[in-house]
Each structure stands twice: as C-alpha cells, then as structure tokens.
Amino acid sequence: MNVDRAVFTLAGSLVLISTALGYWVSPYWLLLTAFVGANMLQAAFTGFCPAAMIFRKLGLSAGAAFGGASATKPY
C-alpha cells in the first residue's frame, strides 16, 4: 500500500463512519464528514495533506498524488 491509497482509504472510511453515526447517533457527526470533504478539497488544490505526511513518516511509499515521481513530471 502506498500513501495515496492509505489517504483515500482513511478519508472514505471516515466519511462512511461519520455519515452512519450522523444518521443513527447524532446529526453533529456530519460535521466530521464536512471536515473530511473540506480537507480533501484543500489537498486537491494545495497538495498539502496532513494524513499523507503521517503515512509517509510511518514508512509507506509515496504515490503519484502525494509526492510520487510522476507528481512532479508533466504528462
């Protein structure tokens, strides 16, 4: 697994879990869904993702979206 897949797995899991918690427990859990979505949007524009930095420090290899070799080369 590389950093990209780990970030997408974490984000998707948080969205699904917080949506379920928002439905069954409290609507305030939907704020977590909004936070994850906002973080994904800013990462798309800036390339800065705190989760990617953490996964990289944990030893995962870089992927194309977050610091891989093809991220710096134009197509």
PDB file with one MODEL, atoms N, CA, C and O in Angstrom:
MODEL        1
ATOM      1  N   MET A   1       0.845  -1.171   0.000  1.00  0.00           N
ATOM      2  CA  MET A   1       0.000   0.000   0.000  1.00  0.00           C
ATOM      3  C   MET A   1       0.893   1.237   0.000  1.00  0.00           C
ATOM      4  O   MET A   1       1.912   1.288   0.689  1.00  0.00           O
ATOM      5  N   ASN A   2       0.489   2.229  -0.785  1.00  0.00           N
ATOM      6  CA  ASN A   2       1.239   3.475  -0.807  1.00  0.00           C
ATOM      7  C   ASN A   2       0.449   4.573  -0.095  1.00  0.00           C
ATOM      8  O   ASN A   2      -0.668   4.340   0.366  1.00  0.00           O
ATOM      9  N   VAL A   3       1.025   5.755  -0.009  1.00  0.00           N
ATOM     10  CA  VAL A   3       0.419   6.869   0.718  1.00  0.00           C
ATOM     11  C   VAL A   3      -0.930   7.241   0.116  1.00  0.00           C
ATOM     12  O   VAL A   3      -1.884   7.494   0.851  1.00  0.00           O
ATOM     13  N   ASP A   4      -1.022   7.278  -1.200  1.00  0.00           N
ATOM     14  CA  ASP A   4      -2.277   7.661  -1.858  1.00  0.00           C
ATOM     15  C   ASP A   4      -3.424   6.747  -1.438  1.00  0.00           C
ATOM     16  O   ASP A   4      -4.489   7.216  -1.037  1.00  0.00           O
ATOM     17  N   ARG A   5      -3.199   5.458  -1.532  1.00  0.00           N
ATOM     18  CA  ARG A   5      -4.254   4.508  -1.179  1.00  0.00           C
ATOM     19  C   ARG A   5      -4.622   4.598   0.293  1.00  0.00           C
ATOM     20  O   ARG A   5      -5.791   4.468   0.656  1.00  0.00           O
ATOM     21  N   ALA A   6      -3.624   4.821   1.139  1.00  0.00           N
ATOM     22  CA  ALA A   6      -3.893   4.945   2.570  1.00  0.00           C
ATOM     23  C   ALA A   6      -4.738   6.188   2.862  1.00  0.00           C
ATOM     24  O   ALA A   6      -5.659   6.135   3.676  1.00  0.00           O
ATOM     25  N   VAL A   7      -4.426   7.297   2.203  1.00  0.00           N
ATOM     26  CA  VAL A   7      -5.195   8.530   2.406  1.00  0.00           C
ATOM     27  C   VAL A   7      -6.623   8.348   1.915  1.00  0.00           C
ATOM     28  O   VAL A   7      -7.566   8.737   2.604  1.00  0.00           O
ATOM     29  N   PHE A   8      -6.794   7.768   0.748  1.00  0.00           N
ATOM     30  CA  PHE A   8      -8.142   7.560   0.221  1.00  0.00           C
ATOM     31  C   PHE A   8      -8.930   6.579   1.084  1.00  0.00           C
ATOM     32  O   PHE A   8     -10.133   6.754   1.278  1.00  0.00           O
ATOM     33  N   THR A   9      -8.266   5.556   1.600  1.00  0.00           N
ATOM     34  CA  THR A   9      -8.923   4.594   2.477  1.00  0.00           C
ATOM     35  C   THR A   9      -9.358   5.261   3.778  1.00  0.00           C
ATOM     36  O   THR A   9     -10.474   5.040   4.249  1.00  0.00           O
ATOM     37  N   LEU A  10      -8.485   6.070   4.352  1.00  0.00           N
ATOM     38  CA  LEU A  10      -8.820   6.778   5.595  1.00  0.00           C
ATOM     39  C   LEU A  10      -9.975   7.752   5.366  1.00  0.00           C
ATOM     40  O   LEU A  10     -10.931   7.768   6.142  1.00  0.00           O
ATOM     41  N   ALA A  11      -9.897   8.552   4.324  1.00  0.00           N
ATOM     42  CA  ALA A  11     -10.946   9.544   4.048  1.00  0.00           C
ATOM     43  C   ALA A  11     -12.287   8.871   3.777  1.00  0.00           C
ATOM     44  O   ALA A  11     -13.312   9.293   4.311  1.00  0.00           O
ATOM     45  N   GLY A  12     -12.283   7.844   2.964  1.00  0.00           N
ATOM     46  CA  GLY A  12     -13.528   7.137   2.667  1.00  0.00           C
ATOM     47  C   GLY A  12     -14.134   6.487   3.888  1.00  0.00           C
ATOM     48  O   GLY A  12     -15.349   6.519   4.081  1.00  0.00           O
ATOM     49  N   SER A  13     -13.289   5.896   4.714  1.00  0.00           N
ATOM     50  CA  SER A  13     -13.770   5.259   5.945  1.00  0.00           C
ATOM     51  C   SER A  13     -14.370   6.295   6.896  1.00  0.00           C
ATOM     52  O   SER A  13     -15.436   6.073   7.470  1.00  0.00           O
ATOM     53  N   LEU A  14     -13.682   7.422   7.059  1.00  0.00           N
ATOM     54  CA  LEU A  14     -14.203   8.469   7.943  1.00  0.00           C
ATOM     55  C   LEU A  14     -15.526   9.028   7.445  1.00  0.00           C
ATOM     56  O   LEU A  14     -16.415   9.311   8.247  1.00  0.00           O
ATOM     57  N   VAL A  15     -15.671   9.191   6.146  1.00  0.00           N
ATOM     58  CA  VAL A  15     -16.924   9.699   5.596  1.00  0.00           C
ATOM     59  C   VAL A  15     -18.053   8.702   5.839  1.00  0.00           C
ATOM     60  O   VAL A  15     -19.137   9.092   6.273  1.00  0.00           O
ATOM     61  N   LEU A  16     -17.815   7.431   5.567  1.00  0.00           N
ATOM     62  CA  LEU A  16     -18.860   6.432   5.765  1.00  0.00           C
ATOM     63  C   LEU A  16     -19.231   6.275   7.239  1.00  0.00           C
ATOM     64  O   LEU A  16     -20.412   6.187   7.576  1.00  0.00           O
ATOM     65  N   ILE A  17     -18.232   6.239   8.115  1.00  0.00           N
ATOM     66  CA  ILE A  17     -18.495   6.080   9.545  1.00  0.00           C
ATOM     67  C   ILE A  17     -19.230   7.296  10.100  1.00  0.00           C
ATOM     68  O   ILE A  17     -20.204   7.147  10.838  1.00  0.00           O
ATOM     69  N   SER A  18     -18.773   8.496   9.749  1.00  0.00           N
ATOM     70  CA  SER A  18     -19.425   9.690  10.291  1.00  0.00           C
ATOM     71  C   SER A  18     -20.833   9.876   9.725  1.00  0.00           C
ATOM     72  O   SER A  18     -21.704  10.413  10.409  1.00  0.00           O
ATOM     73  N   THR A  19     -21.063   9.444   8.500  1.00  0.00           N
ATOM     74  CA  THR A  19     -22.411   9.508   7.941  1.00  0.00           C
ATOM     75  C   THR A  19     -23.341   8.559   8.688  1.00  0.00           C
ATOM     76  O   THR A  19     -24.473   8.919   9.012  1.00  0.00           O
ATOM     77  N   ALA A  20     -22.865   7.351   8.959  1.00  0.00           N
ATOM     78  CA  ALA A  20     -23.673   6.391   9.716  1.00  0.00           C
ATOM     79  C   ALA A  20     -23.939   6.901  11.131  1.00  0.00           C
ATOM     80  O   ALA A  20     -25.060   6.804  11.630  1.00  0.00           O
ATOM     81  N   LEU A  21     -22.907   7.443  11.774  1.00  0.00           N
ATOM     82  CA  LEU A  21     -23.093   7.985  13.118  1.00  0.00           C
ATOM     83  C   LEU A  21     -24.039   9.187  13.101  1.00  0.00           C
ATOM     84  O   LEU A  21     -24.808   9.385  14.041  1.00  0.00           O
ATOM     85  N   GLY A  22     -23.984   9.980  12.046  1.00  0.00           N
ATOM     86  CA  GLY A  22     -24.889  11.113  11.910  1.00  0.00           C
ATOM     87  C   GLY A  22     -26.336  10.673  11.755  1.00  0.00           C
ATOM     88  O   GLY A  22     -27.250  11.357  12.215  1.00  0.00           O
ATOM     89  N   TYR A  23     -26.540   9.551  11.118  1.00  0.00           N
ATOM     90  CA  TYR A  23     -27.887   9.032  10.914  1.00  0.00           C
ATOM     91  C   TYR A  23     -28.430   8.384  12.183  1.00  0.00           C
ATOM     92  O   TYR A  23     -29.572   8.630  12.572  1.00  0.00           O
ATOM     93  N   TRP A  24     -27.599   7.547  12.832  1.00  0.00           N
ATOM     94  CA  TRP A  24     -28.090   6.759  13.959  1.00  0.00           C
ATOM     95  C   TRP A  24     -27.825   7.370  15.334  1.00  0.00           C
ATOM     96  O   TRP A  24     -28.544   7.041  16.278  1.00  0.00           O
ATOM     97  N   VAL A  25     -26.838   8.233  15.489  1.00  0.00           N
ATOM     98  CA  VAL A  25     -26.482   8.738  16.815  1.00  0.00           C
ATOM     99  C   VAL A  25     -26.850  10.207  16.969  1.00  0.00           C
ATOM    100  O   VAL A  25     -27.712  10.555  17.776  1.00  0.00           O
ATOM    101  N   SER A  26     -26.202  11.061  16.202  1.00  0.00           N
ATOM    102  CA  SER A  26     -26.432  12.497  16.323  1.00  0.00           C
ATOM    103  C   SER A  26     -26.052  13.178  15.016  1.00  0.00           C
ATOM    104  O   SER A  26     -25.042  12.822  14.409  1.00  0.00           O
ATOM    105  N   PRO A  27     -26.837  14.144  14.574  1.00  0.00           N
ATOM    106  CA  PRO A  27     -26.500  14.861  13.342  1.00  0.00           C
ATOM    107  C   PRO A  27     -25.187  15.631  13.426  1.00  0.00           C
ATOM    108  O   PRO A  27     -24.614  15.998  12.400  1.00  0.00           O
ATOM    109  N   TYR A  28     -24.708  15.877  14.643  1.00  0.00           N
ATOM    110  CA  TYR A  28     -23.436  16.592  14.789  1.00  0.00           C
ATOM    111  C   TYR A  28     -22.263  15.806  14.205  1.00  0.00           C
ATOM    112  O   TYR A  28     -21.230  16.399  13.892  1.00  0.00           O
ATOM    113  N   TRP A  29     -22.396  14.500  14.050  1.00  0.00           N
ATOM    114  CA  TRP A  29     -21.333  13.702  13.438  1.00  0.00           C
ATOM    115  C   TRP A  29     -21.125  14.078  11.977  1.00  0.00           C
ATOM    116  O   TRP A  29     -20.071  13.794  11.408  1.00  0.00           O
ATOM    117  N   LEU A  30     -22.110  14.708  11.371  1.00  0.00           N
ATOM    118  CA  LEU A  30     -21.967  15.127   9.973  1.00  0.00           C
ATOM    119  C   LEU A  30     -20.936  16.241   9.824  1.00  0.00           C
ATOM    120  O   LEU A  30     -20.462  16.505   8.719  1.00  0.00           O
ATOM    121  N   LEU A  31     -20.587  16.892  10.927  1.00  0.00           N
ATOM    122  CA  LEU A  31     -19.514  17.883  10.883  1.00  0.00           C
ATOM    123  C   LEU A  31     -18.183  17.227  10.536  1.00  0.00           C
ATOM    124  O   LEU A  31     -17.347  17.834   9.866  1.00  0.00           O
ATOM    125  N   LEU A  32     -17.984  15.995  10.987  1.00  0.00           N
ATOM    126  CA  LEU A  32     -16.764  15.265  10.622  1.00  0.00           C
ATOM    127  C   LEU A  32     -16.741  14.994   9.123  1.00  0.00           C
ATOM    128  O   LEU A  32     -15.693  15.096   8.487  1.00  0.00           O
ATOM    129  N   THR A  33     -17.886  14.650   8.562  1.00  0.00           N
ATOM    130  CA  THR A  33     -17.977  14.442   7.117  1.00  0.00           C
ATOM    131  C   THR A  33     -17.603  15.728   6.371  1.00  0.00           C
ATOM    132  O   THR A  33     -16.863  15.693   5.388  1.00  0.00           O
ATOM    133  N   ALA A  34     -18.122  16.852   6.849  1.00  0.00           N
ATOM    134  CA  ALA A  34     -17.811  18.142   6.217  1.00  0.00           C
ATOM    135  C   ALA A  34     -16.326  18.464   6.345  1.00  0.00           C
ATOM    136  O   ALA A  34     -15.719  18.974   5.403  1.00  0.00           O
ATOM    137  N   PHE A  35     -15.737  18.171   7.503  1.00  0.00           N
ATOM    138  CA  PHE A  35     -14.311  18.426   7.698  1.00  0.00           C
ATOM    139  C   PHE A  35     -13.463  17.595   6.742  1.00  0.00           C
ATOM    140  O   PHE A  35     -12.514  18.106   6.149  1.00  0.00           O
ATOM    141  N   VAL A  36     -13.800  16.318   6.590  1.00  0.00           N
ATOM    142  CA  VAL A  36     -13.049  15.448   5.682  1.00  0.00           C
ATOM    143  C   VAL A  36     -13.180  15.949   4.249  1.00  0.00           C
ATOM    144  O   VAL A  36     -12.193  15.986   3.514  1.00  0.00           O
ATOM    145  N   GLY A  37     -14.380  16.330   3.848  1.00  0.00           N
ATOM    146  CA  GLY A  37     -14.579  16.859   2.497  1.00  0.00           C
ATOM    147  C   GLY A  37     -13.806  18.145   2.251  1.00  0.00           C
ATOM    148  O   GLY A  37     -13.217  18.330   1.185  1.00  0.00           O
ATOM    149  N   ALA A  38     -13.809  19.033   3.240  1.00  0.00           N
ATOM    150  CA  ALA A  38     -13.059  20.284   3.103  1.00  0.00           C
ATOM    151  C   ALA A  38     -11.555  20.018   3.027  1.00  0.00           C
ATOM    152  O   ALA A  38     -10.844  20.671   2.264  1.00  0.00           O
ATOM    153  N   ASN A  39     -11.080  19.069   3.811  1.00  0.00           N
ATOM    154  CA  ASN A  39      -9.661  18.726   3.783  1.00  0.00           C
ATOM    155  C   ASN A  39      -9.279  18.120   2.436  1.00  0.00           C
ATOM    156  O   ASN A  39      -8.199  18.399   1.914  1.00  0.00           O
ATOM    157  N   MET A  40     -10.155  17.295   1.872  1.00  0.00           N
ATOM    158  CA  MET A  40      -9.874  16.717   0.554  1.00  0.00           C
ATOM    159  C   MET A  40      -9.830  17.803  -0.518  1.00  0.00           C
ATOM    160  O   MET A  40      -8.994  17.753  -1.420  1.00  0.00           O
ATOM    161  N   LEU A  41     -10.725  18.781  -0.420  1.00  0.00           N
ATOM    162  CA  LEU A  41     -10.720  19.882  -1.386  1.00  0.00           C
ATOM    163  C   LEU A  41      -9.442  20.702  -1.298  1.00  0.00           C
ATOM    164  O   LEU A  41      -8.829  21.002  -2.323  1.00  0.00           O
ATOM    165  N   GLN A  42      -9.034  21.068  -0.093  1.00  0.00           N
ATOM    166  CA  GLN A  42      -7.821  21.873   0.023  1.00  0.00           C
ATOM    167  C   GLN A  42      -6.595  21.074  -0.391  1.00  0.00           C
ATOM    168  O   GLN A  42      -5.652  21.647  -0.936  1.00  0.00           O
ATOM    169  N   ALA A  43      -6.582  19.768  -0.149  1.00  0.00           N
ATOM    170  CA  ALA A  43      -5.453  18.942  -0.580  1.00  0.00           C
ATOM    171  C   ALA A  43      -5.385  18.858  -2.104  1.00  0.00           C
ATOM    172  O   ALA A  43      -4.299  18.783  -2.681  1.00  0.00           O
ATOM    173  N   ALA A  44      -6.539  18.871  -2.745  1.00  0.00           N
ATOM    174  CA  ALA A  44      -6.563  18.819  -4.204  1.00  0.00           C
ATOM    175  C   ALA A  44      -5.946  20.074  -4.819  1.00  0.00           C
ATOM    176  O   ALA A  44      -5.294  20.003  -5.861  1.00  0.00           O
ATOM    177  N   PHE A  45      -6.155  21.222  -4.173  1.00  0.00           N
ATOM    178  CA  PHE A  45      -5.641  22.474  -4.714  1.00  0.00           C
ATOM    179  C   PHE A  45      -4.234  22.805  -4.257  1.00  0.00           C
ATOM    180  O   PHE A  45      -3.463  23.401  -5.010  1.00  0.00           O
ATOM    181  N   THR A  46      -3.886  22.427  -3.032  1.00  0.00           N
ATOM    182  CA  THR A  46      -2.592  22.828  -2.491  1.00  0.00           C
ATOM    183  C   THR A  46      -1.553  21.711  -2.496  1.00  0.00           C
ATOM    184  O   THR A  46      -0.352  21.982  -2.489  1.00  0.00           O
ATOM    185  N   GLY A  47      -2.009  20.451  -2.507  1.00  0.00           N
ATOM    186  CA  GLY A  47      -1.084  19.331  -2.424  1.00  0.00           C
ATOM    187  C   GLY A  47      -0.638  19.033  -1.004  1.00  0.00           C
ATOM    188  O   GLY A  47       0.143  18.106  -0.789  1.00  0.00           O
ATOM    189  N   PHE A  48      -1.120  19.801  -0.022  1.00  0.00           N
ATOM    190  CA  PHE A  48      -0.766  19.601   1.385  1.00  0.00           C
ATOM    191  C   PHE A  48      -1.825  18.742   2.061  1.00  0.00           C
ATOM    192  O   PHE A  48      -3.006  19.089   2.068  1.00  0.00           O
ATOM    193  N   CYS A  49      -1.394  17.616   2.632  1.00  0.00           N
ATOM    194  CA  CYS A  49      -2.312  16.722   3.321  1.00  0.00           C
ATOM    195  C   CYS A  49      -1.636  16.193   4.581  1.00  0.00           C
ATOM    196  O   CYS A  49      -0.654  15.455   4.490  1.00  0.00           O
ATOM    197  N   PRO A  50      -2.148  16.560   5.755  1.00  0.00           N
ATOM    198  CA  PRO A  50      -1.544  16.084   6.996  1.00  0.00           C
ATOM    199  C   PRO A  50      -1.530  14.559   7.106  1.00  0.00           C
ATOM    200  O   PRO A  50      -0.566  13.984   7.610  1.00  0.00           O
ATOM    201  N   ALA A  51      -2.585  13.906   6.641  1.00  0.00           N
ATOM    202  CA  ALA A  51      -2.633  12.441   6.704  1.00  0.00           C
ATOM    203  C   ALA A  51      -1.524  11.826   5.843  1.00  0.00           C
ATOM    204  O   ALA A  51      -0.922  10.826   6.232  1.00  0.00           O
ATOM    205  N   ALA A  52      -1.257  12.413   4.690  1.00  0.00           N
ATOM    206  CA  ALA A  52      -0.192  11.901   3.824  1.00  0.00           C
ATOM    207  C   ALA A  52       1.164  12.039   4.500  1.00  0.00           C
ATOM    208  O   ALA A  52       2.017  11.160   4.377  1.00  0.00           O
ATOM    209  N   MET A  53       1.362  13.141   5.213  1.00  0.00           N
ATOM    210  CA  MET A  53       2.626  13.322   5.924  1.00  0.00           C
ATOM    211  C   MET A  53       2.789  12.264   7.021  1.00  0.00           C
ATOM    212  O   MET A  53       3.881  11.730   7.217  1.00  0.00           O
ATOM    213  N   ILE A  54       1.712  11.969   7.724  1.00  0.00           N
ATOM    214  CA  ILE A  54       1.772  10.952   8.781  1.00  0.00           C
ATOM    215  C   ILE A  54       2.055   9.581   8.190  1.00  0.00           C
ATOM    216  O   ILE A  54       2.897   8.846   8.707  1.00  0.00           O
ATOM    217  N   PHE A  55       1.364   9.229   7.117  1.00  0.00           N
ATOM    218  CA  PHE A  55       1.584   7.919   6.491  1.00  0.00           C
ATOM    219  C   PHE A  55       3.005   7.800   5.937  1.00  0.00           C
ATOM    220  O   PHE A  55       3.606   6.727   5.985  1.00  0.00           O
ATOM    221  N   ARG A  56       3.534   8.897   5.417  1.00  0.00           N
ATOM    222  CA  ARG A  56       4.904   8.880   4.910  1.00  0.00           C
ATOM    223  C   ARG A  56       5.897   8.640   6.044  1.00  0.00           C
ATOM    224  O   ARG A  56       6.870   7.904   5.874  1.00  0.00           O
ATOM    225  N   LYS A  57       5.654   9.260   7.201  1.00  0.00           N
ATOM    226  CA  LYS A  57       6.529   9.058   8.361  1.00  0.00           C
ATOM    227  C   LYS A  57       6.409   7.645   8.914  1.00  0.00           C
ATOM    228  O   LYS A  57       7.339   7.141   9.545  1.00  0.00           O
ATOM    229  N   LEU A  58       5.267   7.003   8.679  1.00  0.00           N
ATOM    230  CA  LEU A  58       5.084   5.623   9.110  1.00  0.00           C
ATOM    231  C   LEU A  58       5.757   4.628   8.170  1.00  0.00           C
ATOM    232  O   LEU A  58       5.774   3.427   8.441  1.00  0.00           O
ATOM    233  N   GLY A  59       6.310   5.124   7.068  1.00  0.00           N
ATOM    234  CA  GLY A  59       7.089   4.273   6.184  1.00  0.00           C
ATOM    235  C   GLY A  59       6.411   3.828   4.906  1.00  0.00           C
ATOM    236  O   GLY A  59       6.964   3.001   4.182  1.00  0.00           O
ATOM    237  N   LEU A  60       5.240   4.344   4.606  1.00  0.00           N
ATOM    238  CA  LEU A  60       4.581   3.977   3.358  1.00  0.00           C
ATOM    239  C   LEU A  60       5.277   4.667   2.196  1.00  0.00           C
ATOM    240  O   LEU A  60       5.783   5.781   2.330  1.00  0.00           O
ATOM    241  N   SER A  61       5.295   4.000   1.068  1.00  0.00           N
ATOM    242  CA  SER A  61       5.938   4.578  -0.110  1.00  0.00           C
ATOM    243  C   SER A  61       5.042   5.653  -0.719  1.00  0.00           C
ATOM    244  O   SER A  61       3.816   5.575  -0.637  1.00  0.00           O
ATOM    245  N   ALA A  62       5.664   6.644  -1.324  1.00  0.00           N
ATOM    246  CA  ALA A  62       4.930   7.756  -1.918  1.00  0.00           C
ATOM    247  C   ALA A  62       4.184   7.289  -3.159  1.00  0.00           C
ATOM    248  O   ALA A  62       4.658   6.427  -3.900  1.00  0.00           O
ATOM    249  N   GLY A  63       3.024   7.866  -3.370  1.00  0.00           N
ATOM    250  CA  GLY A  63       2.246   7.574  -4.556  1.00  0.00           C
ATOM    251  C   GLY A  63       2.273   8.771  -5.500  1.00  0.00           C
ATOM    252  O   GLY A  63       2.967   9.757  -5.250  1.00  0.00           O
ATOM    253  N   ALA A  64       1.520   8.676  -6.571  1.00  0.00           N
ATOM    254  CA  ALA A  64       1.530   9.733  -7.580  1.00  0.00           C
ATOM    255  C   ALA A  64       0.897  11.024  -7.084  1.00  0.00           C
ATOM    256  O   ALA A  64       1.354  12.106  -7.453  1.00  0.00           O
ATOM    257  N   ALA A  65      -0.132  10.942  -6.265  1.00  0.00           N
ATOM    258  CA  ALA A  65      -0.842  12.152  -5.838  1.00  0.00           C
ATOM    259  C   ALA A  65      -0.093  12.916  -4.752  1.00  0.00           C
ATOM    260  O   ALA A  65      -0.095  14.147  -4.751  1.00  0.00           O
ATOM    261  N   PHE A  66       0.541  12.209  -3.839  1.00  0.00           N
ATOM    262  CA  PHE A  66       1.177  12.849  -2.703  1.00  0.00           C
ATOM    263  C   PHE A  66       2.665  12.577  -2.687  1.00  0.00           C
ATOM    264  O   PHE A  66       3.147  11.803  -1.861  1.00  0.00           O
ATOM    265  N   GLY A  67       3.399  13.204  -3.590  1.00  0.00           N
ATOM    266  CA  GLY A  67       4.858  13.161  -3.544  1.00  0.00           C
ATOM    267  C   GLY A  67       5.538  12.087  -4.355  1.00  0.00           C
ATOM    268  O   GLY A  67       6.732  11.848  -4.175  1.00  0.00           O
ATOM    269  N   GLY A  68       4.812  11.426  -5.248  1.00  0.00           N
ATOM    270  CA  GLY A  68       5.445  10.410  -6.088  1.00  0.00           C
ATOM    271  C   GLY A  68       6.212  11.023  -7.235  1.00  0.00           C
ATOM    272  O   GLY A  68       6.117  12.227  -7.474  1.00  0.00           O
ATOM    273  N   ALA A  69       6.963  10.219  -7.942  1.00  0.00           N
ATOM    274  CA  ALA A  69       7.810  10.709  -9.039  1.00  0.00           C
ATOM    275  C   ALA A  69       6.961  11.331 -10.157  1.00  0.00           C
ATOM    276  O   ALA A  69       7.355  12.342 -10.738  1.00  0.00           O
ATOM    277  N   SER A  70       5.805  10.738 -10.460  1.00  0.00           N
ATOM    278  CA  SER A  70       5.002  11.271 -11.554  1.00  0.00           C
ATOM    279  C   SER A  70       4.261  12.533 -11.156  1.00  0.00           C
ATOM    280  O   SER A  70       3.717  13.217 -12.023  1.00  0.00           O
ATOM    281  N   ALA A  71       4.221  12.870  -9.854  1.00  0.00           N
ATOM    282  CA  ALA A  71       3.544  14.085  -9.422  1.00  0.00           C
ATOM    283  C   ALA A  71       4.323  15.337  -9.823  1.00  0.00           C
ATOM    284  O   ALA A  71       3.735  16.409  -9.972  1.00  0.00           O
ATOM    285  N   THR A  72       5.632  15.213  -9.996  1.00  0.00           N
ATOM    286  CA  THR A  72       6.435  16.373 -10.331  1.00  0.00           C
ATOM    287  C   THR A  72       6.693  16.501 -11.833  1.00  0.00           C
ATOM    288  O   THR A  72       7.151  17.546 -12.294  1.00  0.00           O
ATOM    289  N   LYS A  73       6.408  15.465 -12.582  1.00  0.00           N
ATOM    290  CA  LYS A  73       6.655  15.495 -14.018  1.00  0.00           C
ATOM    291  C   LYS A  73       5.363  15.773 -14.779  1.00  0.00           C
ATOM    292  O   LYS A  73       4.339  15.161 -14.478  1.00  0.00           O
ATOM    293  N   PRO A  74       5.382  16.660 -15.737  1.00  0.00           N
ATOM    294  CA  PRO A  74       4.183  16.878 -16.543  1.00  0.00           C
ATOM    295  C   PRO A  74       3.966  15.688 -17.481  1.00  0.00           C
ATOM    296  O   PRO A  74       4.912  14.990 -17.847  1.00  0.00           O
ATOM    297  N   TYR A  75       2.727  15.475 -17.856  1.00  0.00           N
ATOM    298  CA  TYR A  75       2.406  14.339 -18.738  1.00  0.00           C
ATOM    299  C   TYR A  75       2.814  14.594 -20.145  1.00  0.00           C
ATOM    300  O   TYR A  75       2.615  13.740 -21.009  1.00  0.00           O
TER     301      TYR A  75
ENDMDL
END
